[in-house]
């Protein structure tokens, strides 16, 4: 049983999820790592490697996962706008979007550790401020989490409709 304006609610929430997913992708290009006397590195640059560390297939996989999550959200949003989606399609695509976006963001957030940049410098250098994290390493997971939160209602649509049916039976 669908409630009035339900499609509009899910369209808005998926639109917000798409916006935050795109922001998470854009934030991979912001500085995420600094080291004294060296230029700042973004997660994208760390993923592709610099002079000291090579390209990381795991980080590339995380980046691709983030893109797949965004594309899935975009397809679901298009289906919702065109009113061509049903409960099963909405739930499956939303869950896929959540898993891909969250997985990609987790992998990218650990990019400094996965690439080995943290091993090239001492922990004492971190506490003394010779190297560390910058805003890109924080904004990617935050934007991805906001995207996941916005997709959550669409992922629970089947359970919501079951609850509505159970309430009517009482």
N, C-alpha and C positions, 0 to 999 in steps of 0.2 A: 504494500500500500504506500503510495507516494503522497507526501504532503504538498500543499500548494507552495509554489515558488522554490521547490527543492532543487530543481535543476539550476536555477539561478544561484542558489547558495553554493552548490558544488562548483559551478563555473567560476564564481568569485574566488573561492578558496584555492582552486587549481591555478587561477591566474596569479594569485599571490605567491603560490608555490613556484610557479614558473619564474616570476620576477626574482625571488630569492635564489633560485637555482642559477639563473643567469648571473646574478651578483656574485655567487660563490665562484663561478667560473672566471669572472672578471677579476676577482680578488687574487687569483693565482698569479696574476701579473704584477701585483704590488710587491714591494720589498718584504721579504720574509726572514732574511738572515743577514746579520751584519758581522763584520770582522774588522778589527782595527787595521787601518792602512790598506784596505781592500774595498772594492765597490760592493754595494749591497746586492744580494741575490734574491730573485723572486722564486716562488715554488716552481714556476715554469722553467726558469733557468737551471734550478737544481735538478729538475726532472731530466732535462736534456744534457746535463753535465757541464762542468766548467773545466778549467785547466787542471784542477787537483782531483776531482772525482769524475767518474765516467757517467754516462747516461744510465738511468735506472729503469729497467723494464717494469718493476713493480709500481713505480711512480707513474709511468706512462699508462699502465693498466688502471691506476686510480683516476687519472685524468680522463681516460676513455669511459670509465664507469660513471663519472660525473656528467659527461656529455650524454651518455645513454639515458641517464636519469632525467636530464633536461628534455631530451627528445621525446621520451615517454610521456612526460608531463605535457609537452606541447601537443602531442597527438591526442591525449586524453582531453585536453582543453578544447581542441578542435571538434572532437566528437561531442562534447557537452554543448558547445555553442550550436552545432548543427542538430542537436537533439537526436543523435544516432547511437547513443550509448545506453546500455542497460545496466542493471545492478552488477552483474558478474563482470562485464567488461570494465566498468568503473573501478570495482574493487581490485581486480587483478592488475590493471595498469597502474593504479595508485600504489599498490604494494610493491610492484616492480620499480616504480619511480622512487619510492622511499628507500628500498634496499640499495639500488644503484647510487643514488645521491649520497646516502649515508656512508656506504662502503667507500666510494670515491673520496669523500671528504676526510674520512678517517685515515685512509692511506696517504693522502696528500698532506694532512696535518702532521704526520710522522715523517715527512720528507727529509728533514734535517738528519734524523736518526737513521733512516733507511739508506740515504746516500752516503753516510759515513762522515759527514762534515763535523759532527760532534766529536768524533774520534781523532780528528786532525788537530784539535785544540784541547787543552787541559780543562778540567773542571774548575780549577782555580782561575783560569782565564775567564770563564763564564761568570763566576762570582765577582771578579774584579772589573767586569764590563768590557773585556777585550773582544768578546764575541757574544752573540745572543740572538734572540728572536725579535722580529719586527712585526708590524701590524698585519701583513699579509698572512702570516701563519696563524693569526687569531681570527681574522675575518672570514676566512674560507670555511672553517667548521661552524662558526656562528651563523653565517648565511645559509649553509646547508641544513643546519638544525632547524632554522626558521622555515625553510622549504619543507622539511619533513613534517613539522607541526602543522603547516598549512594543508598538506596532503592527507593528514590523518583522518579528517571527516569522510573523505571519499573512500578511504580504505575500509572504513567501518560501516559502509552503507547497507550491506546485507544484514549485519547484526542489528543495525538500527531499525530496519524494516521488520525483522523478526520480533524485536521488542514492541514495536507498534502493534503488530498482530496479536501478540500475547496480552497487551493492555486491553485491546478490544474484546478479547475473549472473557475477560474478568467481569 
